[in-house]
Amino acid sequence: MPLHERPVDDTRPAGIREQGVCMSADVLPGIAVVAAPILQADEILGTVGLVCQRVTLDPDDLTSRHTQRLRDTATEIAHQLGSTSWGG
């Protein structure tokens, strides 16, 4: 099923906002994705992400160096856009 036809999980955005990151393993065999929202107030303005080999990213580790740097990058972009709503 194409991505744009998949049902939306309404519980997921709250988790992304709370954790500051979302991960998915084996999007394709051996490929993992991690994304961090760029927030302004309560709106997600954009997303920054990494797509990498599964062996370089543990999708169960939300505190890894990679995910923290991604959160920091999203926070910096949000601050440059004038947001102070999420501190990372």
PLY file of the C-alpha trace (Angstrom):
ply
format ascii 1.0
element vertex 88
property float x
property float y
property float z
element edge 87
property int vertex1
property int vertex2
end_header
0.00 0.00 0.00
1.48 3.40 -0.96
2.40 5.64 1.97
-0.18 8.29 1.07
-2.95 5.65 1.21
-2.03 4.27 4.64
-4.36 5.17 7.51
-3.17 7.96 9.79
-2.42 7.00 13.39
-3.84 9.92 15.39
-1.94 8.87 18.51
1.44 9.28 16.86
1.77 13.11 16.64
1.37 13.49 20.42
4.23 11.04 20.92
6.39 12.91 18.44
5.71 16.16 20.26
6.44 14.64 23.67
9.58 12.72 22.70
10.85 15.09 20.04
11.66 12.19 17.76
10.03 9.34 15.85
11.76 6.19 14.64
10.90 3.38 12.30
12.99 0.29 11.63
13.05 -1.69 8.43
11.09 0.82 6.36
12.72 -1.19 3.62
14.78 -4.27 4.47
17.83 -3.03 6.36
16.79 0.64 6.33
15.84 2.70 9.41
14.44 6.23 9.62
14.48 8.73 12.47
12.72 12.10 12.29
12.35 15.12 14.56
9.61 17.74 14.25
10.23 21.45 13.83
7.62 22.97 16.12
6.16 26.43 16.42
3.60 26.72 19.20
1.71 23.43 18.86
2.08 23.11 15.10
4.57 20.93 13.28
6.05 23.23 10.63
8.43 20.70 9.19
10.57 17.69 9.88
14.26 16.85 9.74
15.29 13.26 9.41
17.92 10.63 8.86
17.63 7.60 6.62
20.36 5.07 7.29
21.31 1.44 7.39
19.60 -0.47 10.17
22.96 -1.50 11.67
23.91 2.14 12.35
20.71 3.13 14.16
18.89 1.33 16.95
15.22 2.32 16.60
14.57 1.35 20.21
17.12 3.87 21.51
15.53 7.33 21.65
18.56 8.69 23.53
21.31 7.82 21.05
23.84 10.39 19.87
22.19 10.46 16.44
18.69 11.12 17.76
19.91 13.78 20.20
21.73 15.64 17.43
18.64 15.43 15.27
16.51 16.86 18.12
19.08 19.63 18.63
18.99 20.46 14.92
15.18 20.61 14.89
15.22 22.82 17.99
17.79 25.17 16.45
15.73 25.52 13.27
12.62 26.21 15.36
14.49 28.91 17.31
15.69 30.49 14.07
12.04 30.63 12.99
11.15 32.35 16.27
9.76 29.44 18.27
10.50 28.83 21.93
7.84 26.18 22.52
10.02 23.06 22.61
13.31 22.90 24.41
14.50 19.51 23.17
0 1
1 2
2 3
3 4
4 5
5 6
6 7
7 8
8 9
9 10
10 11
11 12
12 13
13 14
14 15
15 16
16 17
17 18
18 19
19 20
20 21
21 22
22 23
23 24
24 25
25 26
26 27
27 28
28 29
29 30
30 31
31 32
32 33
33 34
34 35
35 36
36 37
37 38
38 39
39 40
40 41
41 42
42 43
43 44
44 45
45 46
46 47
47 48
48 49
49 50
50 51
51 52
52 53
53 54
54 55
55 56
56 57
57 58
58 59
59 60
60 61
61 62
62 63
63 64
64 65
65 66
66 67
67 68
68 69
69 70
70 71
71 72
72 73
73 74
74 75
75 76
76 77
77 78
78 79
79 80
80 81
81 82
82 83
83 84
84 85
85 86
86 87
